[in-house]
Amino acid sequence: MLYADDALLVLDKPAGLLSVPGRGADKQDCLSARAQRQYPDALIVHRLDMATSGVMLLARGGVAQRSLNQTFAERCVSKRYIAIVDGQLAAPSEDWGVISLPIRVDWPNRPLRIVDHDKGNSSVTRWRLLSCNRTEDTSRLELEPVTGRSHQLRVHLQALGHAILGDALYGSPRTRAMASRLMLHASSIELRHPLTGETMRFASSASF
């Protein structure tokens, strides 16, 4: 738990834990269920992939949930991620580069997503280079999803030819073997408090 008040919970989700329950008795342990054991009014407003670690919010009660849902829908939430990707990227000409590639569900291979310029939904990611490891041929990036498509960061980086290390869904056998987990961490989130309107920022350091 990073923060708790009468309207908002902020938690640091570990990699490998579901955000919400899945299908089957073996998929009931999840962040929301753990939070609800201590805070029965905790409600989901967004999710992180099971393989992704980092900052995640829950609302306390319906009023706060509706307010947060509207805040997310209006794209008034700023999220940042840290990722380690395959290969060495050149720094963008500006401080931040932009990936704008439309994404849709790959229906025959659900839950995978693919880039589709004809039928995909508009998807935009900002990124900047933090460092390169020439020995391991990897790059450390900071990412900011402008839109919030499922698997957006993973699909966009794969499409650039720089898959996130340890990505079991979108990486090659080689990049999967380069890390024991998905090297993607939700490092910070900034938003208006659902009741007071105060701007708040919460952060969590990546373990990699």
PyMOL commands that set and color helices and strands:
alter all, ss='L'
color gray80, all
select helices_A, chain A and resi 25-27+31-38+62-73+107-109+152-159+173-177
alter helices_A, ss='H'
color red, helices_A
select strands_A, chain A and resi 3-4+8-13+42-44+53-60+78-86+97-100+103-105+113-115+124-133+138-145+184-192+199-203
alter strands_A, ss='S'
color yellow, strands_A
deselect
rebuild
show_as cartoon
